[in-house]
Amino acid sequence: MSPRITQISDNAAEPLALMHRDCFPDDPWDAASFARLLALYGAFGYLAWLDAAADDDAPSDDALGGFILARDLGGEAEILTLCVLPRMRRLGIGRALLGAVMAEAGRRRLGSVVLEVAADNAAAHLLYGATGFVRVGMRPRYYRRDHGAIDALILRRPIGAARDRVQP
């Protein structure tokens, strides 16, 4: 079952912060940070929902599985964060959220999408590589960890007629 994607509302800072803490316990962003990001000119984002009843036979409301937050830099979109709750990983949520950003970047006629990812995040590297992102730079010692700092790799993906959709 593919995730249902909806736009993030302007008043979602608190729930986004709670999810971000679950996804990135080493360096969570607080609600005030998300409120500032959501207020940025050109900011946009999406939530991913899964049918909670898909795992059992009982009817249930949809379960929130993750979110993506990006901004239009004028010519390029920047993914600020992509968060898939740990219990919801490997269900296509990350790919669906990336697809939503790629589609929006295409609608806005942006030339590419850029993001930063921790060098030690193997799962994210697999996802981004499979969806057409390539390394274009690095920020040394960018992410904090309990055991020290980790480099951030800068990845970019062009948007074009043949590449503006990420397939599940």
C-alpha positions as CSV (number, residue, x, y, z in Angstrom):
1,M,0.0,0.0,0.0
2,S,1.4,3.4,-0.9
3,P,1.4,6.3,1.5
4,R,-1.1,9.1,1.2
5,I,0.7,12.4,0.9
6,T,-0.7,15.7,2.3
7,Q,0.7,19.2,2.7
8,I,2.1,20.3,6.0
9,S,0.0,23.0,7.6
10,D,1.6,26.2,9.1
11,N,0.6,25.2,12.6
12,A,2.4,21.8,12.6
13,A,5.6,22.8,14.4
14,E,5.0,20.8,17.6
15,P,4.1,17.4,15.9
16,L,7.0,17.9,13.5
17,A,9.4,18.4,16.4
18,L,8.2,15.3,18.2
19,M,8.6,13.2,15.0
20,H,12.0,14.7,14.4
21,R,13.1,13.8,17.9
22,D,12.1,10.2,17.2
23,C,14.0,10.1,13.9
24,F,17.1,12.1,15.0
25,P,17.6,11.7,18.7
26,D,21.3,12.9,18.5
27,D,20.3,16.3,17.2
28,P,16.5,17.0,17.3
29,W,15.0,20.2,16.2
30,D,12.5,21.9,18.6
31,A,9.1,23.3,17.8
32,A,10.4,26.9,17.7
33,S,12.9,25.9,15.0
34,F,10.1,24.2,12.9
35,A,7.9,27.3,13.4
36,R,10.7,29.5,11.9
37,L,11.3,27.1,9.0
38,L,7.6,26.9,8.2
39,A,7.4,30.7,8.1
40,L,10.3,31.0,5.6
41,Y,9.5,32.4,2.2
42,G,9.2,29.4,-0.2
43,A,9.0,26.8,2.5
44,F,6.8,23.7,1.7
45,G,6.4,20.2,2.9
46,Y,4.4,17.1,3.0
47,L,3.2,14.5,5.5
48,A,3.0,10.8,4.7
49,W,0.1,8.7,6.1
50,L,-0.3,4.9,6.0
51,D,-3.5,3.0,6.5
52,A,-3.1,1.7,10.0
53,A,-5.4,-1.2,9.3
54,A,-3.1,-2.5,6.7
55,D,-1.2,-4.5,9.3
56,D,-4.3,-6.1,10.9
57,D,-8.0,-6.7,10.1
58,A,-9.4,-4.0,12.4
59,P,-10.5,-0.7,10.9
60,S,-8.4,2.2,12.0
61,D,-7.5,5.8,11.2
62,D,-4.4,6.5,9.1
63,A,-1.1,6.5,10.9
64,L,1.3,9.4,10.4
65,G,4.6,7.9,9.1
66,G,6.8,10.8,8.3
67,F,7.4,14.2,6.7
68,I,9.6,16.2,4.5
69,L,10.3,19.9,4.7
70,A,11.9,21.8,1.8
71,R,12.2,25.4,0.5
72,D,12.3,27.0,-2.9
73,L,15.7,28.8,-3.2
74,G,14.8,30.3,-6.6
75,G,16.1,27.9,-9.3
76,E,16.7,25.0,-6.8
77,A,14.8,23.4,-4.0
78,E,16.6,22.5,-0.8
79,I,15.3,19.6,1.4
80,L,15.7,20.7,4.9
81,T,14.8,17.4,6.6
82,L,13.3,14.1,5.7
83,C,11.9,12.1,8.6
84,V,10.4,8.6,8.6
85,L,9.4,7.3,12.0
86,P,11.6,4.2,12.9
87,R,8.7,1.8,13.1
88,M,7.5,3.0,9.6
89,R,10.8,2.6,7.7
90,R,11.1,0.4,4.6
91,L,7.5,0.9,3.7
92,G,8.0,3.4,0.8
93,I,7.4,6.5,2.9
94,G,10.8,8.2,2.2
95,R,10.5,7.5,-1.5
96,A,6.9,8.9,-1.6
97,L,7.9,12.0,0.2
98,L,10.9,12.6,-2.1
99,G,8.5,12.1,-5.0
100,A,6.2,14.8,-3.7
101,V,9.1,17.3,-3.4
102,M,10.4,16.4,-6.9
103,A,6.9,16.9,-8.3
104,E,6.6,20.3,-6.6
105,A,10.0,21.3,-7.8
106,G,8.9,20.4,-11.3
107,R,5.7,22.5,-11.0
108,R,7.9,25.4,-9.8
109,R,10.2,24.8,-12.8
110,L,13.2,24.4,-10.5
111,G,16.4,23.0,-12.0
112,S,17.4,20.7,-9.2
113,V,16.9,19.5,-5.6
114,V,19.8,19.6,-3.1
115,L,20.1,18.1,0.4
116,E,22.7,17.3,3.1
117,V,23.0,13.8,4.6
118,A,25.2,12.5,7.4
119,A,28.1,10.4,6.0
120,D,27.2,7.6,8.4
121,N,23.5,7.4,7.4
122,A,23.7,4.3,5.2
123,A,19.9,3.9,4.8
124,A,19.5,7.4,3.5
125,H,22.4,7.0,1.1
126,L,20.7,4.0,-0.4
127,L,17.4,5.9,-0.8
128,Y,19.0,9.0,-2.3
129,G,21.2,7.0,-4.6
130,A,18.2,5.0,-5.8
131,T,16.3,8.2,-6.6
132,G,19.0,9.9,-8.6
133,F,20.9,12.0,-6.1
134,V,24.7,12.3,-6.6
135,R,27.3,13.7,-4.3
136,V,28.4,17.3,-5.2
137,G,30.2,18.4,-2.0
138,M,30.9,17.9,1.7
139,R,30.6,19.8,5.0
140,P,33.3,18.5,7.4
141,R,32.1,17.7,10.9
142,Y,28.7,19.1,10.3
143,Y,26.5,16.7,12.4
144,R,26.9,16.3,16.1
145,R,27.0,12.8,17.6
146,D,27.7,11.5,21.1
147,H,30.9,10.1,19.8
148,G,32.0,13.2,17.8
149,A,31.0,15.1,14.7
150,I,30.2,13.5,11.3
151,D,30.6,14.9,7.9
152,A,27.6,16.0,5.9
153,L,27.5,15.0,2.2
154,I,25.8,17.4,-0.2
155,L,23.7,15.6,-2.8
156,R,21.9,17.1,-5.8
157,R,19.4,15.7,-8.2
158,P,18.4,17.5,-11.5
159,I,14.8,18.0,-12.3
160,G,13.8,17.4,-15.9
161,A,11.2,15.8,-18.1
162,A,12.5,12.3,-17.6
163,R,13.5,12.7,-14.0
164,D,10.8,14.8,-12.3
165,R,9.1,11.8,-10.7
166,V,10.4,9.3,-8.3
167,Q,8.8,5.9,-8.8
168,P,7.8,3.8,-5.8
